Amino acid sequence: IERASTIFGECTQLFLVQQQTVSTQNGTRPLLSVQTSRGLVDEKFQIVVTNLPLKQEVTLHSLHQSEDNDFWEAFGQYISDEHGTVTVAKDESLGGTYKGTDPMGLLWSMRPIPGSQQGVRLRKRDVLTPMVVHISVYIGHLCQGFSHKTPLATSDTERWYIAPGVKRVNFSEKEVRGTLFIPPGPGPYPGVLDLWGASAGLIEYRAALLASHGFVSMTLEYFPPKGLRLKDVHASYFEKAYQILKNHPMVQKDCLGMLGLCFGSAMTLRMVAYSKVIKPQCCVCISGSHLIPVNKSLFERVITGLVHQKKIRVNEDNQEIHRDVIVAVSSDPDLKVDVGRIKCPLLLVNGDDDQTFPAVESAEDMAMMMEKAGNRHLMEVLTYHGTGHLIEPPYLPTIHSTNYYLLWKKKERYAFVMLWGGQTKLHAYAQEDAWKKILTFLWQHLYISSALH
């Protein structure tokens, strides 16, 4: 910051004069190119700045306004090469919200701008509109005050969760509420039932992205569904959803998978192990655990966790650590899923810095249980170093901690800050690698296996 002040002074006019000198060098203005300017969120883009002076210090800055009207930003500091060019995919960021060579650093290292409210999370609610990211290049190595500077060049890029032609269909059938996403074309396609964790409402962006990769995807509203009380949500709710997906004319029969995150993973394991209706060809569990009460409703499972609230730890930043709540029930065999009953391929995706679920320890216990049952060969485990709980589709900002709300008695809300864990760069790389391997796993067991049979 001090160096920027030294170069440009405290006078805006001086900055503008300096910018004019740079932008008219050799009779050309700097050009900022973002390719592709419109793509899926899990696709990489290429950012190139040309027509700069040789060895010129510049800062690339990204800005996004969320649907909650929060502003998120990231920036990297570069030096142009001997041709007056900065190529983000091959040049090194010397400082900023990320360092090193990384073509997607301007997305995954985004954070709320200074002065924002604490504990916000970036989530896409309306998948039918894009996530618009405004990218700019500034002269000098800047760290703040971007809104008060005039950029050398700007460009917008649209990142979509839904590909052209994918259909979004709301449904409310047999008391089950959710959304179907159907790929374009005649079909039929393999189906995936997508279960999120203990978040109220309907979360669609992962299912929309799965459909963009060729799967009919169903995401459920179940925690709690509108019109239902949490205590009314039993195994039959998920079985009805599975049957709706299975019987859809665009879904290839006997070619279904399940994907769960957090509590959704626990429910996936529970359903696959015990249900007589849910018989998927494969399932993926992200940051989950088999350590849940089995013969109880969803409401009773939550209450069992609340009984162990004394196990919740709070760190020096007043963030709650919930992983020990789950560990507290691990000694009782009646309070964990008998994964030895699972008969389909299972992919576990975990982070070793998960502060919400004991996912790594659960995977180790599951491996022993499945070994004893003779089905250990069905389980594949991905464990990522420095990675927290919320392992999402790639290039989303790493979420280390956020505000969290639980519905309490008489519809009151208990608010706190949840620590999810994870180191920013390592977690971002884990999300990229895990998503590729999840898609490969689903293709292998839903597309390739069905073709062989």
BATI-871339 format. One record per residue (C-alpha): x, y, z. Coordinates in steps of 0.001 Angstrom, whole numbers, plus 524288, in hexadecimal, padded with zeros to 5 digits. Example, Ala and Ser with C-alpha at 12.3 -4.5 7.8 and 13.67 -1.06 7.14 Angstrom:
BEGIN
8300C7EE6C81E78835667FBDC81BE4
END
This chain:
BEGIN
80000800008000080AFC8096E803B1812088064F7F714805C8809277EF27804478160E7F638812678197A7F351810D3816C07E4D4803D981D427E2A9802F5826C37EE047F69E829F97F5167F14E831E07E9CD7E7A082B217E0A57EBA2834097D58E7F99A82F387D66B7F4A7821447D5387ECC4824A27C9277F86682B1D7C2B8800B981F067C5617F5F48163D7BFF97F51181E4C7B38E803BF81CB77B1B48029D80DFF7B2B27F64580C4C7AACA7FB128140B79F0C808B980E0C79E4880BD680AC8790097FEAB8103078C1C7F702804C0791E07EF45802A579E367F0DB7F6AC7A6F47E7927EBC17A3407E1A67E2197ACF57DCBA7D53C7A7667D4E97CAF47AEF17D2497BE5B7A7947C88D7B8BC7A8477C0277C4237AC1F7B4977BAFA7AE517B63E7AD487B3DF7B3067A3BE7BEB37B8617A6A07CC2E7C0F979A7D7CBDD7C78179E967BF1B7D4627A5E37BF897D5B47B2EE7B8DA7E19E7B9977B2EE7E4F87C79B7B69F7EED47CF247AE747F2B97DD7F7AF057F9F47E3007A3407FF607F02079E9B805B37F32A7ABAD8130A7F9937AD2681DF07EFBB7AF0A81FEE7EB3D7BD288144B7F3227C1AC80EB57F0647CF327FFFD7EE277CE717F5487E8AA7D7117EA567E0087D2187DDE07E1427DA067D12B7D9857D9F07C4547DE417DFAF7B73B7D7607E1357AA8F7DC0C7E7337A3307D0807ED077948C7CE9D7ED24795107D2A97FB6D79B107DF977F6D67A8377DC867FCF87B44E7E04A7F5367BF3D7D6617F3B97CCB07D92F7EE3A7D9FB7D34A7EB6F7E6667D8E27E5AA7F3C47D4C77E0F07FFEF7DD027DE8B8077E7DABC7D1E4812B77E02F7C9C9811477E0587BB0A81B267D8C77B2F8824927DD587A870819197DE7079F0C810DE7E6B97A829807B37DB477AAFE8024E7D4C97B7357FD377C6EE7B53E7F6E37C2787C1E97F7A97B3FF7BE53806887B4697BDA480AF27C0897C4FC80CBF7C13C7D39A804C57C9957DCCF80E9C7CFF27E5E5804927D3BD7F0197F6387D5F07F2CF7EBB47CC6D7F71F7F35D7C1967F066801747BF827EC46807FA7B75D7E1EA803477B2DF7D4AC7F4B87B0287D4FD7EB157B3047C9FB7DF5D7B2987D34B7E4DE7B9E77DEFD7DC317C58E7DC0A7D0777BCE97DF247D3F87B36A7EA067DB317BD9A7F2397CFAE7C7037F2427CBFC7CC9A7FF787C2457D6DB804327C7397E4A2801CD7CC247EC4B80D9D7C0F67F123816077B7C77E5F08127F7AFE17DEF281CC67B6CE7D368822E67B3CF7C5268205A7AD647C666812F27AD757BB2F809367AD227BBD77FA727A2767B2DC7F54A79ADE7B3597E88B78C477B3457EAB7786FD7B5A97DD0E78E017AC4B7D3EE786E37B1F57C82678F4E7BE2A7C91079E1F7BE967C82C7A82E7C2367D2357ADD47CE937CC127BBEF7D1AE7CF6F7C15A7DF147CC107D00B7DE487C9457D8AE7EA5D7C87E7E7167ED827C71B7ED5E7F8D47CE837FAAD7FF107CD8B803C57FBFD7D8D38031B7F2007E3AB7F6D67F57B7EB4A7F0FF7EF5F7F7657E4D77F77C7F9A77DCE4803147F51B7D9737FD267E7EF7CC518040E7E7697D3668112F7E8097DCAD80E0A7DCDB7DA5E80E6F7CE457DE0F801807C7C87E64B800707BB917DCC17F67F7B5E87D11F7EE627BA3F7C9B27E2537B5FB7BE317DA6D7BB0D7BCFB7CBB07BB5E7B0BE7C3AB7BDCB7B2067B7117C57C7A6187AE467C4817A1A07A2877CC687986079E327C1B779C3479B337B3B07940279F707A802788A0796407A5E87880D790AC7B3BC77A03790CE7B8B977686794A77C69C769D678EB47CBB2763E0791627D90A75C0D7863A7DECB7539B783A37EA9974F16775A57EA3474B5676C487F52474F0C776E97FEE875CCF777387F92F761E8784827F4FE76DA0786EA7EC82772E778A607DF217766A781F87D37A780E5785D67C9BB7806B77EBA7BCB978B5577F177B27C787CB782CE7A489785797783B79A8077CED76C207993D7825C7649B7A4E9780A375C957ACE278BC1760177B609790FD75ADF7C2E378AEF761537CED679126767057DB0678A0A76A3A7E7B679121775E57EDA67902D777DE7FC6579586783E0803597980178541811CF790DA78BD281CE178D67798098153777F6B79CBB814557798479EBD8070777C507998B7F98378A60799E07F4A078B44797B97E5F97987E79B9D7E0A079F7F78E887E1DF7941F7870F7DBC579398790DD7D09E7A21978EC87CE3B7A08077FF07CE8E795E9781027C42B79F33789627BC287A83A77D867BC2979DE5773EB7B7937967776F2E7C39A788177710B7C6BB789B3776E07D43E77FFE7789A7DF3878290781607EADD7799E7806B7F6AD7741B789FF80059773E3782B580D2F779F978A5C8184776F3778DBF81ACB7668378CDB80EBE75BE47971480D7F74F2C7925F8134F755D67877981AF475B887873C8287776920781C482A597639A77703832F075B1D7726E8277B766A176FCF81E58769597613C81E897704B757BE8158B763F97570380D4E765F47652E80915772D7761BA8026A76D6D754F97FD227623B75C357F69476BE9765C17F08E7745175A917EB9C7687F754177E56E76455760BE7DEDB771DC7621B7D8EE772A0753D07D50C76559754137CE55767C37607F7C6AF7674175DB47B7F077442764A67B5B477B5E75C297BF9B781F574F947BB9377C437449E7C3D37851C73E2D7CDCA78F65748697CB4A78EA77515D7D7107987A757067E080797F275F007ECF77A07676A6C7F0F27A0677706D7FE7B7A7A177AEC805FC7A88A77B9C814D579B7A7772581A71797977735F80C997A2DE769A480CA279E40763DD81974790A076247813D67963E75C4E8076C79D947520480F3B7918B74F658176E788BE74DAA80B8F7922B745608039D794DF73C4C80F0A786F9739D9813B377CBB73E08809D9775AD733A9801F4771FD73DFD7F7EE77E977458F7F5E67881F73CF17EE7A79195745EE7E72779C79741517DE417A61974A267E5767A691755157EF757AF8B760607F3037B09C76589800EC7B77E77287803457BBB67765E810FE7B23B76CE5817357B193762AA821D47AABB755E6824B87A9DF759C68331479B5775CD0833CD78FE77568583AF2789E174CE38317C77C32749888361A777C275782838477717F7627A830A37794D76DE082B6877466775FD836D0778D276BE5840C77862D76AFF83A79787F9779A983BFB783547791B84A1D78D1D76E3F84CDC797BF77782848607928378286850BA7933B779BC85CAE7A1EC77A1485ACD7A2B5788E8859667AC5B7893C864A17B5E77833685AFA7B5A078F90852AF7C25279729853BD7C3FD7A5B0851467D0F97AB3884C6D7D72D7B85684F587CF667BEAC8444D7C2867BA1484A507C0827B02783F6A7B9D57A364842E37C05A7964783FFE7B61978B8C83EB77BE1A77FA183AE57BE8877A42848C77AFAA779D4849727AFDE76EE383F667BB6076806845BC7B3947677F852687AA4C75D3784CF37B4AD754988469C7B61C74B16851EE7A81474626850B17A67373C4A84581797EC73F72844EC79B3E74D818418F7A29974B0F834FB79F38745CC8279A7A33C737CE824E87AAAC73AD9818787ADBD72C7A816F67A04072B9A810CD7A3F473495805797A4B772D427F89A7A7F9738027EEC77B47F73FBF7EBE17B67C74AB47F5B67BF31756AE7F45A7C2A075E48800B67C80B76C087FF307CDAF771F480B9C7D65077CF6810807DFD977AA481B9F7DCBB78811821697CE08785D78221D7C96D78C9B82E887BB06788D982D177BABF77A2182AE17C50B76FF382EC17C56376BD78207C7D32F766348204F7D13075E5182CC47C405759A6827AE7CA4B7551181B007D44574D33822B67C99C746BC82ACF7C1807442681EB87CD2A73DBD818247CE9A7345C823937C00A73153823B67BFCD72ED4815157CC32726AF815C07C5BB71E1381FEE7B99C71CE1817677C1A67199E80B517BDDC7258A8034F7C99072E87805B77CCBF72DBB7F7297C09C735C17F4697C58E741B67FBC07CEC574C037F6607D389756E47FF507D8D17643B7FB5D7DEC476BCC806BE7E3C077984804157EDF07804680C787EAB878DBF811D47DCA778C7280D657D0A578FB1815687C29078B3C8158E7BBF97925B80A407C1D178B9E7FE607B9DA7916A7F33D7BADD7927A7E4647C7B1798EB7E0687CBAF7A7297E02A7C1D37AB717EA647C82E7B3797F53C7CD2C7AB268006C7C3E97AC1280BFE7CB7A7AB3B818C97C0A07AFAD821FA7B30B7B58D8206C7A72F7B9E8827E879E347AE6782A6E7902A7AD9482F0E7886C7A29583543779C07A2BA83722776E27A1208459476A9F7A01084DC075F2A7A8C2849F5765D17ABDA83CEA770AA7B36B8438E77DE27B36983CE978A7C7B002843BA795657B76683CD17A3F57B4D083DDC7B04E7B4A18359E7B3947A7158306D7C1D57A38682E307C2AC79B1B822047D18A79A77821457DAFB79A24815DF7E6607A21F810A97E2557AAC78054D7EB837A62C7FA957EBCC797D37FE6C7DD127976C7FFB87DB5879DD47F2697E427793CD7EBF57DCE5788D77F2E27CFF378DB97ED837D55078DA87DFAB7DB30780097E0A77CFBE77A157E8077C59677F097DE697CCD6778FB7D2ED7CDC776BFB7DA0C7BF8776C5B7DE5C7BB2076E497D0487C448763737CBB57BF0275A5B7D64B7B0E575D127D2677B3DF75B4E7C3F87BB0B74E9E7C6947B02F748567CE767A42F74E5B7C81C7A7E4750017B9D57B2C2746517B6FB7ADAD73B6B7BF9D7A00C73C847B9DF7A59E73C0F7AC1A7AD2E72F957AF447A0CF729287B439
END
